[in-house]
Amino acid sequence: MARRRRTWWIVGGIVAVLALGLGIGPLLYAATQEDAAAAPTVQAQPSEVELAADTDGAWTVSPGSSAGYRVDEVLNGANVTVAGTTDQVTGSVTVEGGDMASAEVVVDVASIRTDNGQRDSYFRSNVMDVETHPTATFTVQGPVDLPELSGTPVTVPVTGELTLVGTTRPVQADLAVVRTAEGVDVSGAVPVVFADFGIDAPDLGFVRVEDRGQVEFLLRLTK
């Protein structure tokens, strides 16, 4: 009888520890979370930099580019901004007569990462279904009037289409554009309402994601 009583004490202790861990674990995680760093954006070029030549022509999204998402989530009552990024970005931009004639940016969604592997796994499988929809695409059909590009960033409003999880919707964004020694840098953020793309914002009880966020990118364009 004493041995059986001792066994129940041990089992009970294990259950209590597990319950405590499940309850406190998310709280501890929430307490250690900090808002994600600001998205990278184009930078003004030093006056002594020799800028790339004429902007007319075909441009390619080159290494050093990045894209991803930014959302606000509530984790056990703590508000935190989360950002996922990837450098697996491809695409092209065509400039004709000083106007942007067309642009396409393709992002490998499966390679987007945050600071938490469990979040990333849920994002890939339950939110974005990357097995079926491995990429996201942002396109612009011009012409889009471009101001004279220099080493000082300028703002270019564009209307385009964003495709997420196989659903395409019209979107608007303000692009920041600057000429560099290597080519042209472009950064921007596209506001997204998840329901517009058939995406259910995660709500798992202890963590809840707001119903909107943004897709953000920094593109290094070279000829």
N, C-alpha and C positions, 0 to 999 in steps of 0.2 A: 504493500500500500504506500509506504514512504517513497519507494522508487517511482511509482506511478505519479504520486503528487509532485515529485521533483521534476519529472518529465513534463508535466503540464505547466509548471512554473517556467521551464526553459522555452517551451513552445509559446507560451504567453508573452515571455520577454521578447522573443524574436518578432512576433506579430506587432507588439507595441513599438519596437524600434523601426520596423518597416512603415508603420502608420505615421510615426513621427517624421521619418524621412520623406514620405510622400507629401506630408503637409508642410514641412519646413523647407524642403528642397527648393520648390519654386519661389518661396519667399526670399531665401538666401540669394537665389539667382537674380530675382528682381532687384534686390538691394544692391547688387554689384554691377547692375547694368548702367551704362552711360549712353547718351545719345550718340549715334553714328557721326563720324566726321562729316563736315560739309563736302558736297560733291565737288570734284575737280572742275575748274572752269578755265577758259582761255585767259591768257595774261598779256598785258601790254608789253611790247618788245622794247628793249633798250634802243636809244636813238642811234647808237653806232652800228647796230645790226644791219647787214645788207639783206634786204628783203627779197623774196622770190620774185621772179619776173611776172609777166602778164598772167592774169587769172583765167583767161579764156582757155577752154580745152577740157580734156577728161581727167578727173582726179580720182584717186583710189584711197580708200580707208586703209591706213598703214599701221604698223606696229606702234604701240604707245597709246592706242585708242582704248577706250573703255566704255561700258554701258551697264545699266542695271536698274534697280528699282529702289524707291524710298517710301516707307509707310510708317504710320504711327500705330503703336500697339499698347494695350493696357495689360500688364502682367501683374496679377494679384494687387490691383489698385495702383500700381506704379506706371506712369506714362513714360514711354521711351520711344525714340525714333530709331528705326532699323533701316539699314541700307545694305543691299546685296549688289555685288559688282562682278564683272568678268572682263577679261581682255580679249575674249574670243568674239571679235567684232569684224565684220567685213562689209563691203559696199562700195559705192561709187557716186560721184557727183559730176554733172556736166554743166559747164558754164559757156554760154554762147552770147556774144555781143554784150558782155557785161551783165547778163541776166543768168540766174540759175535755171537751166532748162529742165533738169530732172535730178532726183537724188533718191538713193535707196540705201538703207542701213539694215543689216541682218545681224541679229544677236543670237548666239548659242545659249539658249535659256538653261540647258542642263548644267552648264558650267558656272552659273551664278552662285556666289558664295556670300554668306554673312559670317558672323563670329560664332555661329552655333550650328553644329552639324545636324542636330535633330530638326531644327527649324528648316534647314535646307532640304532635308529629305522630305519633309511634309510639303514644302513648297513645290518640289519637283514632281512628286507623285499625286498629291491630293489637290493642289491648287492649279498647277500649270500642265499636268499630264504630259510631260516631256516625251514619253514613249510615243505618243501620237502626234504631238505638236512640239518638235524639238527646237524650233526657232521662233523669234518674234521679229516683225519687220516694220520699219517706218519708211514711208515713201512720200516724196513731194513731186507733184507734176507742175512744172512751171508754165509760163515764165514767172520767176520771182525777181523783182527789181533788186539789184545789189548796189549799195553805195560804193563809192571809191574805197577800196580796201587798203589799209595802211597798217602800221604797227600798233595802232590804237584800236581796241575792240569797238565794233559797232553792233547795234541791235537790228536784226532782220526778222520781221514777223512772217511766218509761213503758215499755210494751210496744207495739210497732208492727210495721210491715212495710216493708222496704226493697226497692226494685226497681232492679236494675242489669242492663244488657244483656238486658233482657226477662225476667229471672228474679226472682221475688219470694220473699223469705224472712222469717220472723219474726225480729225483733231486739229487744234491750233497750238502753235508754240512760238516763243520768241527765241531766236538763235543769237548767240554772241559769236561774232566772226572777227578774226584777226589774221593778218598776213605775217608769216614768220620767215626765217631764213630758209627753212626746208620746204615750205609750202603755205598751207592755210590751216588754221585750227578753228574748230567749231564746237561750241558747247550749248547745251539746252536741256530743258525739262518739259515733258509732255504730261499735263494733268490727266489722270485716269480715274473714272468711276467704275469700280470693278463690275457692278451689275450690268453695265453697258456691254461687257464682253462675256457675259454669262458666268462670271467668276463669283463664287460665294466667299465673302471675306471670312477667314477662319474665326471661329468662336468655340474654344475648347474648354470653357469654364474658367480656368485659371488664367488663360490668355485670350485676349480678344483683339482682333485687328480692325482698324477703322475701315469704313466702306469705300475709301478713296485713297489714292497715293499719287506717285508720279514715276514715269520712266525717264531716266536721265542718262546723258551721254557726253563724252568728250571725244572728238574725232580729230585725228592727225591726218590731213589730206596731203598727198604728194602726187605729182604727175608721173 
